[in-house]
Amino acid sequence: MMNYIWAGMLLLGIVFSIINNRPDLFTQALMESCTDAVQFMIGLTGIIAVWCGLMSIAKDSGLIDKIAAKAAPAMKFLFPTEKNKDTLVMMLMSFTANVFGAGNSATVFSLKAMEMLDRENGGSPVASDTMCMFMAVSMSMIQLVPITIIKIRSDLGSQAPGDIIMPAILAGLISMGASIAACKYFEARERRRSRCR
C-alpha cells in the first residue's frame, strides 16, 4: 500500500510541475528531499547505536534479568501464556528502549522478539494473542523521555524541544491503556467463543 502512496505522490508532483510549467522545481525539491532524508537518518544513527550498545551491556551484565524479575507480574498479566524466558527478555528490552524514548532502537529488539514469537506460533498466518498484545503495547508504549522526538525538534530549530515530554507521557498513558484494554477484551471474547464451540 505504501508503494502506491509514494508513487501517487511522485506522480502528483510531476503533474503539478508540468501544469505550472516548472519541471525544474520538481527536480530541485526531489534532490533536496533526498539530501535532507540522508542527513536526518545519519543524525538518528548515533541514538540507535548508543541504545543498542546500552541494551547489550544491560543484558550481558544481568541488569535486564533483574528488571525482568521486577516486571514479572506485569509481563504475566500482559502475556499469560508466554513461557519462554528469552522471548520475554527480548520483549522487555524493546519496552525499556521505548519507555526511554528510543523508539528507533526499540525496533531492533521488537523485530527480534516478534521473530521469536512467530517461531513459537509455528509460523502460522494467524497471529497469536501474545503477538497481538506485544504489537499493541509496543506501538502505544509510554515514553518518559522521548529522545528521538526531542532530537528531531531540536534539529528543526525548536526553541524548547523538551516541551513535548508531558504531552507525550499523557498521550502514551492513554493510548497504552486503550490498547491493552482492547487486546484483553478480544482475548476474552475469543475464549468465550472457543468454549461455546
CORVENGI-V171880 format. One line per field, one symbol per residue. burial: 1 if it has 9 or more other C-alpha atoms within 8 Angstrom, else 0. Layout:
burial: ???
This chain:
burial: 00000000000011001100011001000000000000000001001110110010011000111001000000110110000000111111111111111110111111011101110010000010011111011101111101111110110000001001100110111011001100100010000000000
